[in-house]
Amino acid sequence: MEELGEAFRAAQNRNQVFDQAVARHLGVNQTDLLAMDILQRRGRITAGELAREMNLTTGAVTALVDRLERAGYADRVHDETDRRRVLIELSQKALDAVGEIFGPMAMDWQEYMDRCTMAELELILEFVKGAEAVVTKHMERVEGELEGAPEKSDRAGRGE
């Protein structure tokens, strides 16, 4: 179990370092890259939905979308069913750039997974979903503790 935990942490760290390299390559920050990943996975969504998924304020997401739009990576589009509703989507430029970077990786993943049995893939999927649930639980715990903590400036004034 210890070896599995260490391997999982190392994989998470390697993913974070890879994301840093991708963000630099695209000329965005890691928060913007995360938003691009969510938009690629979910498709068109509202800024509010993006804010909830990223655990950011709507104001922070507005600034984030502005940055992505200026870089040519996102578009604001009106919902076809409700023209007052604005949706965010990845631009073709973003889809092309992401495909160029992640396409070869996806092919390697497919080659790797082709060597696994369906039972092994189901077990891996169960593990990944369980790991996400554990992280989500503790993210909520930490966020809850932060909400109850004095403001950083208050703590700094007390020598904490």
Secondary structure as the mmCIF struct_conf table of DSSP 4:
data_model
#
loop_
_struct_conf.conf_type_id
_struct_conf.id
_struct_conf.beg_label_comp_id
_struct_conf.beg_label_asym_id
_struct_conf.beg_label_seq_id
_struct_conf.end_label_comp_id
_struct_conf.end_label_asym_id
_struct_conf.end_label_seq_id
HELX_RH_AL_P HELX_RH_AL_P1 GLU A 2 LEU A 26
TURN_TY1_P TURN_TY1_P1 GLY A 27 GLY A 27
HELX_RH_AL_P HELX_RH_AL_P2 GLN A 30 ARG A 42
BEND BEND1 ARG A 44 ARG A 44
STRN STRN1 ILE A 45 ILE A 45
HELX_RH_AL_P HELX_RH_AL_P3 ALA A 47 MET A 54
TURN_TY1_P TURN_TY1_P2 ASN A 55 ASN A 55
HELX_RH_AL_P HELX_RH_AL_P4 THR A 58 ARG A 70
TURN_TY1_P TURN_TY1_P3 ALA A 71 GLY A 72
BEND BEND2 TYR A 73 TYR A 73
STRN STRN2 ALA A 74 HIS A 78
BEND BEND3 GLU A 80 THR A 81
TURN_TY1_P TURN_TY1_P4 ARG A 83 ARG A 84
STRN STRN3 VAL A 86 LEU A 90
HELX_RH_AL_P HELX_RH_AL_P5 GLN A 92 ASP A 114
TURN_TY1_P TURN_TY1_P5 ARG A 115 ARG A 115
BEND BEND4 CYS A 116 CYS A 116
HELX_RH_AL_P HELX_RH_AL_P6 MET A 118 GLY A 148
BEND BEND5 ALA A 149 ALA A 149
HELX_LH_PP_P HELX_LH_PP_P1 PRO A 150 GLU A 151
HELX_RH_AL_P HELX_RH_AL_P7 LYS A 152 GLY A 157
TURN_TY1_P TURN_TY1_P6 ARG A 158 GLY A 159
#
